[in-house]
Amino acid sequence: MKTQSAQVHFNDNGIPVADHFDDVYFSVDSGIEETKHVFMAGNDLPLRWFNHDQPYFVIAETGFGSGLNCLVAMAAFHQFREENPAHPLKHLYLLSTEKYPLSTMDLQQTLSAFPTLRPYVTALVQQYPLSLDGCHRLHFPAASTTLDLWLGDVHTILPQWHSSPTGLMDAWFLDGFAPSKNPDMWTDKLFTQMQRLSKHSATFATFTAAGVVKRGLKAVGFDIAKRKGFGRKRDMLTGCFTGNQRLQVPPPYARFNSTPATSSHRIGIVGGGLAAATLANVLARHGLASTLLCADNALATGASGNPQGGFYPQLHSEASFPSQIQALGFAYARRFYDTLSVPFDHQWCGVLQLGFSADVVSRQQKLLANGIWPDTLIQGVNNNEASTIAGVTLPFGGLFIPLGGWLSPPQLVNALLEEYKDVTTVQYNCRVTNIQDQQHGVTCDINGQQHQFDFLIVCTGADSTDVEVMQALPLRPVRGQVEAIPTQLPIDKLKTVLCHKGYMTPATEGRHALGSTYSKNDLACDIREQDTKTNLATHQKALQHGHWISTLNHDGKARASVRLALPDHQPAVGQLLSQTTLENHYQQLAEGKSLQRQPLPPANRLFTLTGLGSRGLVTAPILAEVLVAQLTHTPMPLPNHLLQAVSPSRFVIRELIRKSGAPD
């Protein structure tokens, strides 16, 4: 997962040179003018924006480099939107790949040469991601632009981009280092993926006129043309896709099979907690209004109602699918929360995962030794360093997550909805029953009265056990009780979140959160003295070598709620189909037929975001982006293999495959 940074030096003209490829990042004549000539004019932009009748335009780039091409495109689109506010084209998506990203320092030095781009450079540097393979979604709302920066090898990344059979890309910036310097990129693998991902009439532009590029693109269906190159280059290539796409995503996991949602559609969200509020906020950011149907007379009365929640990813010593979701979700969530315009209580004080037993220390040492994760995400600390970070004496070290901390879930839920209150309607005391997916929408009864929505998303958390359409999922409710201990010596000095088998937070409003119990299939929310004893005993056992843990006083204040989990401990986001529908539709899987030979999922307009368990603060923002991308048929911010890992249909599909005796 950890990405190797680019090794560069700056030549006498102040232009960065990639040591690995011995090639410059942009022209010595003028970087901006080169981008405008080769990639913007080469793709006939912004003229094509004027003639575009869809709400989104998608550009793919092979080689982010300094980000100059993306910034120039972003600035041009910003100008286009200001000059054409009523135009149907509202948003630009940039998908860029980079195997060797520049360090933040080198990026700043490189882009300081372009003062006309300073506002966009500042916004990019503020969001510049951790060195983690995968997709990093960066938002530039002032420019109506979303940048998905995909770190890793282009040949690994492009097959993981989700696309419909009719394609995703409107234009391509082919900007890897020259074929003579970087032959590994300019291969048939690249051109085949361009064929899969390109819409009909998608264009490309590239600075090179090399024969291998010309032949490769022509072979997959691009009409090729030469144009005058920039500066000292005689020729460059442009072209238009007139071939046919090939669907490579296993059809049961295809996500663009329903009518795309638009601003004219009525969207309902059933729920009143973190998942529902985050989804409503993300819908609003994409220009889509929604109606949130809350069963209670207030928001966040369930598992999202705890006064404090720890914010950190659950990482393993290997880059497992769950760890990838956690790491990428955590990085995105931190950026997401930092941009909220409505305040909520939180503290980015870091999180210490303590090495409180020999087994835990062994696992932590393996994680560090494997070098999967960058130090900016997680790092080892000894007991002295841990004590300094925590502000209290600790008997052992562990792992420190500097970007983590704690936040107030109920305040966050209210802030998410307050931020876009002009386009999000919240209705309280709504009991939603009899949900029925219809051909052109979803009907349901709200307090006994029938209503219809164009799209309905069920975000009911632990209450899903009472929702009939959710029974296709193997729901596992888990009760948890969290203590609210009054602050006292010495924990009044606690400066970071402590984690072992339980957790303890710094104080807010004179109390520390201390939790949590886990009782499967227990739906009761009464406060139990036995659970209090269990929570205290867990902390005393884990920290038994710290003298202060046995002196803590507790007045019995606590809160219990029920989380919703799924058997594989991963959330579920996407199209919600009944078990019967899935079994009938994919019966051939039980007969040994391959996933690729299955039909596309049935079109429907019923979706879900649920099963967040105890890591909802980490995963809710990125999963809400996934769901809105599915609704709008826009680029997905996770790779295909992780999208499959969180598909609501995965359990039925896996069971059908197991019946055939074939491997999953």
URGIPE-V139594 format. One record per residue. N is the residue number from 1. PHI is phi in whole degrees, -180 to 180 (none if undefined). Layout:
n=N phi=PHI
n=N phi=PHI
This chain:
n=1 phi=none
n=2 phi=-71
n=3 phi=-92
n=4 phi=-83
n=5 phi=-73
n=6 phi=-69
n=7 phi=-101
n=8 phi=-132
n=9 phi=-135
n=10 phi=-105
n=11 phi=-77
n=12 phi=-65
n=13 phi=-92
n=14 phi=78
n=15 phi=-96
n=16 phi=-69
n=17 phi=-121
n=18 phi=-77
n=19 phi=-63
n=20 phi=-66
n=21 phi=-112
n=22 phi=52
n=23 phi=-144
n=24 phi=-80
n=25 phi=-80
n=26 phi=-158
n=27 phi=-67
n=28 phi=-68
n=29 phi=-70
n=30 phi=-179
n=31 phi=-61
n=32 phi=-66
n=33 phi=-66
n=34 phi=-62
n=35 phi=-62
n=36 phi=-63
n=37 phi=-73
n=38 phi=-77
n=39 phi=-95
n=40 phi=-76
n=41 phi=-66
n=42 phi=-62
n=43 phi=-102
n=44 phi=56
n=45 phi=-105
n=46 phi=-93
n=47 phi=-55
n=48 phi=-66
n=49 phi=-64
n=50 phi=-62
n=51 phi=-95
n=52 phi=-87
n=53 phi=-110
n=54 phi=-105
n=55 phi=-75
n=56 phi=-131
n=57 phi=-130
n=58 phi=-121
n=59 phi=-116
n=60 phi=-108
n=61 phi=-130
n=62 phi=-103
n=63 phi=123
n=64 phi=-66
n=65 phi=56
n=66 phi=-85
n=67 phi=84
n=68 phi=-61
n=69 phi=-59
n=70 phi=-64
n=71 phi=-68
n=72 phi=-64
n=73 phi=-63
n=74 phi=-63
n=75 phi=-64
n=76 phi=-65
n=77 phi=-70
n=78 phi=-58
n=79 phi=-64
n=80 phi=-58
n=81 phi=-67
n=82 phi=-66
n=83 phi=-84
n=84 phi=-136
n=85 phi=-63
n=86 phi=-94
n=87 phi=-66
n=88 phi=-64
n=89 phi=-78
n=90 phi=-108
n=91 phi=-146
n=92 phi=-110
n=93 phi=-109
n=94 phi=-117
n=95 phi=-114
n=96 phi=-126
n=97 phi=-108
n=98 phi=-156
n=99 phi=-81
n=100 phi=-125
n=101 phi=-69
n=102 phi=-64
n=103 phi=-68
n=104 phi=-59
n=105 phi=-65
n=106 phi=-67
n=107 phi=-62
n=108 phi=-62
n=109 phi=-63
n=110 phi=-64
n=111 phi=-81
n=112 phi=-65
n=113 phi=-76
n=114 phi=-124
n=115 phi=-63
n=116 phi=-69
n=117 phi=-102
n=118 phi=-53
n=119 phi=-60
n=120 phi=-77
n=121 phi=-63
n=122 phi=-59
n=123 phi=-65
n=124 phi=-67
n=125 phi=-63
n=126 phi=-63
n=127 phi=-105
n=128 phi=-52
n=129 phi=-82
n=130 phi=-64
n=131 phi=-80
n=132 phi=-123
n=133 phi=-58
n=134 phi=121
n=135 phi=-92
n=136 phi=-119
n=137 phi=-86
n=138 phi=-117
n=139 phi=-108
n=140 phi=-128
n=141 phi=-62
n=142 phi=-63
n=143 phi=-104
n=144 phi=52
n=145 phi=-133
n=146 phi=-119
n=147 phi=-109
n=148 phi=-98
n=149 phi=-95
n=150 phi=-98
n=151 phi=-94
n=152 phi=138
n=153 phi=-75
n=154 phi=-59
n=155 phi=-75
n=156 phi=-85
n=157 phi=-75
n=158 phi=-58
n=159 phi=-63
n=160 phi=-92
n=161 phi=-80
n=162 phi=-78
n=163 phi=-147
n=164 phi=-82
n=165 phi=-60
n=166 phi=-95
n=167 phi=94
n=168 phi=-127
n=169 phi=-91
n=170 phi=-96
n=171 phi=-156
n=172 phi=-128
n=173 phi=-102
n=174 phi=-91
n=175 phi=-132
n=176 phi=-71
n=177 phi=-60
n=178 phi=-53
n=179 phi=-53
n=180 phi=-70
n=181 phi=-94
n=182 phi=-136
n=183 phi=-66
n=184 phi=-65
n=185 phi=-83
n=186 phi=-86
n=187 phi=-128
n=188 phi=-61
n=189 phi=-60
n=190 phi=-64
n=191 phi=-67
n=192 phi=-65
n=193 phi=-69
n=194 phi=-62
n=195 phi=-61
n=196 phi=-65
n=197 phi=-94
n=198 phi=-81
n=199 phi=-71
n=200 phi=-61
n=201 phi=76
n=202 phi=-62
n=203 phi=-112
n=204 phi=-139
n=205 phi=-147
n=206 phi=-151
n=207 phi=-70
n=208 phi=-91
n=209 phi=-120
n=210 phi=-60
n=211 phi=-61
n=212 phi=-63
n=213 phi=-74
n=214 phi=-61
n=215 phi=-67
n=216 phi=-63
n=217 phi=-71
n=218 phi=-64
n=219 phi=-66
n=220 phi=-100
n=221 phi=114
n=222 phi=-96
n=223 phi=-80
n=224 phi=-107
n=225 phi=-139
n=226 phi=-95
n=227 phi=-130
n=228 phi=-65
n=229 phi=-74
n=230 phi=-96
n=231 phi=61
n=232 phi=-85
n=233 phi=-87
n=234 phi=-73
n=235 phi=-130
n=236 phi=-142
n=237 phi=-115
n=238 phi=-135
n=239 phi=-178
n=240 phi=-137
n=241 phi=-85
n=242 phi=-125
n=243 phi=-88
n=244 phi=-118
n=245 phi=-84
n=246 phi=-130
n=247 phi=-76
n=248 phi=-117
n=249 phi=-71
n=250 phi=-52
n=251 phi=-51
n=252 phi=-59
n=253 phi=-103
n=254 phi=-65
n=255 phi=-117
n=256 phi=-107
n=257 phi=-109
n=258 phi=-112
n=259 phi=-61
n=260 phi=-67
n=261 phi=-77
n=262 phi=-131
n=263 phi=-66
n=264 phi=-87
n=265 phi=-86
n=266 phi=-97
n=267 phi=-115
n=268 phi=-110
n=269 phi=-126
n=270 phi=-96
n=271 phi=147
n=272 phi=-147
n=273 phi=-113
n=274 phi=-62
n=275 phi=-61
n=276 phi=-65
n=277 phi=-67
n=278 phi=-64
n=279 phi=-63
n=280 phi=-60
n=281 phi=-64
n=282 phi=-68
n=283 phi=-57
n=284 phi=-64
n=285 phi=-62
n=286 phi=-93
n=287 phi=82
n=288 phi=-114
n=289 phi=-79
n=290 phi=-149
n=291 phi=-117
n=292 phi=-96
n=293 phi=-104
n=294 phi=-97
n=295 phi=-73
n=296 phi=-104
n=297 phi=-91
n=298 phi=-154
n=299 phi=-81
n=300 phi=54
n=301 phi=-91
n=302 phi=-99
n=303 phi=-65
n=304 phi=-82
n=305 phi=-95
n=306 phi=-64
n=307 phi=-60
n=308 phi=-136
n=309 phi=-136
n=310 phi=-70
n=311 phi=-122
n=312 phi=-167
n=313 phi=-87
n=314 phi=-97
n=315 phi=-108
n=316 phi=-112
n=317 phi=-76
n=318 phi=-118
n=319 phi=-83
n=320 phi=-66
n=321 phi=-57
n=322 phi=-59
n=323 phi=-66
n=324 phi=-63
n=325 phi=-61
n=326 phi=-65
n=327 phi=-65
n=328 phi=-69
n=329 phi=-64
n=330 phi=-62
n=331 phi=-61
n=332 phi=-69
n=333 phi=-61
n=334 phi=-62
n=335 phi=-64
n=336 phi=-62
n=337 phi=-67
n=338 phi=-67
n=339 phi=-97
n=340 phi=-62
n=341 phi=-87
n=342 phi=-101
n=343 phi=-70
n=344 phi=-151
n=345 phi=-68
n=346 phi=-164
n=347 phi=-151
n=348 phi=-86
n=349 phi=-99
n=350 phi=82
n=351 phi=-133
n=352 phi=-102
n=353 phi=-99
n=354 phi=-81
n=355 phi=-86
n=356 phi=-92
n=357 phi=-150
n=358 phi=-62
n=359 phi=-65
n=360 phi=-66
n=361 phi=-59
n=362 phi=-61
n=363 phi=-65
n=364 phi=-67
n=365 phi=-65
n=366 phi=-65
n=367 phi=-59
n=368 phi=-68
n=369 phi=-65
n=370 phi=-71
n=371 phi=63
n=372 phi=-73
n=373 phi=-111
n=374 phi=-70
n=375 phi=-62
n=376 phi=-67
n=377 phi=-95
n=378 phi=-151
n=379 phi=-146
n=380 phi=-83
n=381 phi=-137
n=382 phi=-87
n=383 phi=-66
n=384 phi=-68
n=385 phi=-65
n=386 phi=-62
n=387 phi=-64
n=388 phi=-65
n=389 phi=-63
n=390 phi=-79
n=391 phi=83
n=392 phi=-134
n=393 phi=-73
n=394 phi=-120
n=395 phi=-83
n=396 phi=-155
n=397 phi=-93
n=398 phi=161
n=399 phi=-116
n=400 phi=-119
n=401 phi=-111
n=402 phi=-67
n=403 phi=-87
n=404 phi=-84
n=405 phi=157
n=406 phi=-139
n=407 phi=-150
n=408 phi=-95
n=409 phi=-58
n=410 phi=-65
n=411 phi=-67
n=412 phi=-62
n=413 phi=-56
n=414 phi=-67
n=415 phi=-66
n=416 phi=-60
n=417 phi=-82
n=418 phi=-66
n=419 phi=-60
n=420 phi=-125
n=421 phi=-67
n=422 phi=-73
n=423 phi=-120
n=424 phi=-116
n=425 phi=-101
n=426 phi=-112
n=427 phi=-116
n=428 phi=-97
n=429 phi=55
n=430 phi=-104
n=431 phi=-95
n=432 phi=-99
n=433 phi=-136
n=434 phi=52
n=435 phi=-76
n=436 phi=-132
n=437 phi=-79
n=438 phi=-112
n=439 phi=-64
n=440 phi=-117
n=441 phi=161
n=442 phi=-128
n=443 phi=-105
n=444 phi=-158
n=445 phi=-100
n=446 phi=-114
n=447 phi=54
n=448 phi=89
n=449 phi=-105
n=450 phi=-77
n=451 phi=-133
n=452 phi=-129
n=453 phi=-126
n=454 phi=-70
n=455 phi=-140
n=456 phi=-132
n=457 phi=-119
n=458 phi=-95
n=459 phi=-127
n=460 phi=-95
n=461 phi=53
n=462 phi=-64
n=463 phi=-69
n=464 phi=-61
n=465 phi=-63
n=466 phi=-102
n=467 phi=-105
n=468 phi=-58
n=469 phi=-70
n=470 phi=-89
n=471 phi=-74
n=472 phi=-71
n=473 phi=-99
n=474 phi=-78
n=475 phi=-72
n=476 phi=-133
n=477 phi=-69
n=478 phi=-135
n=479 phi=-78
n=480 phi=-140
n=481 phi=-112
n=482 phi=-120
n=483 phi=-84
n=484 phi=-118
n=485 phi=-82
n=486 phi=-65
n=487 phi=-67
n=488 phi=-167
n=489 phi=-69
n=490 phi=-95
n=491 phi=-74
n=492 phi=-67
n=493 phi=-96
n=494 phi=-62
n=495 phi=-116
n=496 phi=-145
n=497 phi=-80
n=498 phi=-102
n=499 phi=-128
n=500 phi=-143
n=501 phi=-80
n=502 phi=-124
n=503 phi=-152
n=504 phi=-141
n=505 phi=-108
n=506 phi=-59
n=507 phi=-76
n=508 phi=-138
n=509 phi=52
n=510 phi=80
n=511 phi=-139
n=512 phi=-109
n=513 phi=-81
n=514 phi=-138
n=515 phi=-158
n=516 phi=-144
n=517 phi=-81
n=518 phi=-135
n=519 phi=-124
n=520 phi=-69
n=521 phi=57
n=522 phi=-113
n=523 phi=-101
n=524 phi=-79
n=525 phi=-119
n=526 phi=-75
n=527 phi=-86
n=528 phi=-118
n=529 phi=-61
n=530 phi=-65
n=531 phi=-67
n=532 phi=-61
n=533 phi=-62
n=534 phi=-64
n=535 phi=-62
n=536 phi=-64
n=537 phi=-66
n=538 phi=-61
n=539 phi=-71
n=540 phi=-65
n=541 phi=-71
n=542 phi=-66
n=543 phi=-109
n=544 phi=-64
n=545 phi=-87
n=546 phi=-101
n=547 phi=-63
n=548 phi=-75
n=549 phi=-65
n=550 phi=-80
n=551 phi=-99
n=552 phi=-68
n=553 phi=-105
n=554 phi=-136
n=555 phi=-96
n=556 phi=90
n=557 phi=-74
n=558 phi=-157
n=559 phi=-144
n=560 phi=-120
n=561 phi=-152
n=562 phi=-122
n=563 phi=-94
n=564 phi=-117
n=565 phi=-124
n=566 phi=-124
n=567 phi=-56
n=568 phi=-94
n=569 phi=65
n=570 phi=-112
n=571 phi=-71
n=572 phi=-129
n=573 phi=-146
n=574 phi=138
n=575 phi=-64
n=576 phi=-108
n=577 phi=-115
n=578 phi=-69
n=579 phi=-61
n=580 phi=-63
n=581 phi=-61
n=582 phi=-65
n=583 phi=-64
n=584 phi=-69
n=585 phi=-71
n=586 phi=-119
n=587 phi=-60
n=588 phi=-65
n=589 phi=-62
n=590 phi=-70
n=591 phi=-98
n=592 phi=94
n=593 phi=-71
n=594 phi=-78
n=595 phi=-59
n=596 phi=-65
n=597 phi=-95
n=598 phi=-86
n=599 phi=-75
n=600 phi=-65
n=601 phi=-60
n=602 phi=-61
n=603 phi=-69
n=604 phi=-156
n=605 phi=-125
n=606 phi=-110
n=607 phi=-134
n=608 phi=-147
n=609 phi=-137
n=610 phi=-158
n=611 phi=70
n=612 phi=-74
n=613 phi=58
n=614 phi=-96
n=615 phi=-119
n=616 phi=-63
n=617 phi=-63
n=618 phi=-82
n=619 phi=-99
n=620 phi=-58
n=621 phi=-62
n=622 phi=-70
n=623 phi=-72
n=624 phi=-64
n=625 phi=-63
n=626 phi=-59
n=627 phi=-67
n=628 phi=-67
n=629 phi=-62
n=630 phi=-65
n=631 phi=-65
n=632 phi=-100
n=633 phi=61
n=634 phi=-110
n=635 phi=-56
n=636 phi=-84
n=637 phi=-90
n=638 phi=-135
n=639 phi=-72
n=640 phi=-56
n=641 phi=-66
n=642 phi=-81
n=643 phi=-62
n=644 phi=-66
n=645 phi=-69
n=646 phi=-116
n=647 phi=-68
n=648 phi=-62
n=649 phi=-86
n=650 phi=-63
n=651 phi=-69
n=652 phi=-69
n=653 phi=-62
n=654 phi=-63
n=655 phi=-67
n=656 phi=-65
n=657 phi=-66
n=658 phi=-62
n=659 phi=-62
n=660 phi=-79
n=661 phi=84
n=662 phi=-80
n=663 phi=-67
n=664 phi=-62
